[in-house]
Amino acid sequence: MPELFVNEGFGWECLRCRASEELNRASEVGEPGRVSENSESGSGATTLARFFREGEAEGGGPRLASAARARWKDETRRVLRCERCGAEENV
């Protein structure tokens, strides 16, 4: 059983990079366009509508939902490698 990687049905993820991604998401409280719940609008909305956050206005190409995805190092599929931090482990 791998110690550095986990597969929850969506592909192999590096546990170290996944933890740092979760910390980054938690610290993104001051995002532009974010509205606080105590705003004068009274709607209680916490972010912009999805229409304004996604689509052509986003710019850039497609990307994975998680940057912590690992790849197989070679065609034998015995060694996983994280492209982000360089961690490797035999599976």
Secondary structure, DSSP 4 states (H G I P E B T S, - for coil): --SSEEESSS-EEEHHHHHHHHHHHHTGGG-TT---TTSTT-S---S--HHHHSSGGG-S----S-TTBEEESSTT--EEEETTT--EEE-
